Amino acid sequence: MPQSHNALDDLLDLLDLERIEQDIFRGESRPSIVPRVFGGQVAAQALVAAGRTVPADRLAHSLHAYFLRAGDPGAPIVYTVDRIRDGRSFTTRRVVAVQHGQPIFHLSASFQTYEEGLDHQVDMAPAPDPESLPTPAEMLPRHLPREVADRLIEARAAVDLRYAETPPWGTVGTPREPRSQVWFRTNGKLADDPLLHVVLATYVSDMTLLDSILLAHGRGGWAVGDVVGASLDHAMWFHRPFRADEWLLYDQESPTASGGRGLGQARIYTQDGRLAISVIQEGVVRVPR
């Protein structure tokens, strides 16, 4: 099993796309815990591609994305960037990710120069100190078969991700409030590039957001196989500066599930209580027949 600092280096290499043409980039993939490319990887790589066509003083403030097809982890992904708009304050980019001649992912992202303006936020909900919570290596084997736990630990080794309460696969058969809190940070320091921190938060944001849907129904999820699912679309708004190598609270809930789909929404706070990011995602959530 790789060490955490090597895992972070590997992840940063994965996100460091090869430039093929001025607005065309190529990224590699790696296996995940499901037999397709991890959605957070594609979203993060697409945001890297968009960001590399934008002036450095314009920071990402929102993204909206659709997952169109399952990605093949054994093949490279080509990202084509369309320069939709370059305004005085805002820049807009559209990115299409292609594998085997077909689009698998579509992202629109907007970037803005820094401005002073009105400022308010919803307060952070109470949450335990992240340092008081068990690490993934301590917690996962308590609730999952060793082989599954090891695969999950390895897949997430670049990130220190700590559940405030027992995750869905630890309380199978017992419905709970559809709400989940997770603290996360990268397992190692990052450079000061603001885009890098936004990209890493985007990568992590796809790991646990649909968990709250499972909690409402006492389902354990993909790790135990009592549901099947996949991300459909994903939206993020970046409100305030943050560092992905410092603790962030991912406060998640699910307001609804119906028609084979479920909705997750969340706020991400810095440890000192600043609202950094808002996230919404819809996913397919089906009970196997």
Secondary structure as GFF3:
##gff-version 3
##sequence-region A 1 289
A	DSSP	alpha_helix	4	15	.	.	.	ID=ss1
A	DSSP	beta_strand	18	21	.	.	.	ID=ss2
A	DSSP	beta_strand	24	27	.	.	.	ID=ss3
A	DSSP	alpha_helix	39	51	.	.	.	ID=ss4
A	DSSP	beta_strand	58	67	.	.	.	ID=ss5
A	DSSP	beta_strand	77	86	.	.	.	ID=ss6
A	DSSP	beta_strand	90	99	.	.	.	ID=ss7
A	DSSP	beta_strand	102	113	.	.	.	ID=ss8
A	DSSP	three_ten_helix	130	132	.	.	.	ID=ss9
A	DSSP	alpha_helix	136	143	.	.	.	ID=ss10
A	DSSP	alpha_helix	146	155	.	.	.	ID=ss11
A	DSSP	beta_strand	159	163	.	.	.	ID=ss12
A	DSSP	three_ten_helix	168	170	.	.	.	ID=ss13
A	DSSP	beta_strand	179	186	.	.	.	ID=ss14
A	DSSP	alpha_helix	194	208	.	.	.	ID=ss15
A	DSSP	alpha_helix	211	216	.	.	.	ID=ss16
A	DSSP	beta_strand	228	238	.	.	.	ID=ss17
A	DSSP	beta_strand	248	258	.	.	.	ID=ss18
A	DSSP	beta_strand	261	270	.	.	.	ID=ss19
A	DSSP	beta_strand	275	286	.	.	.	ID=ss20
###
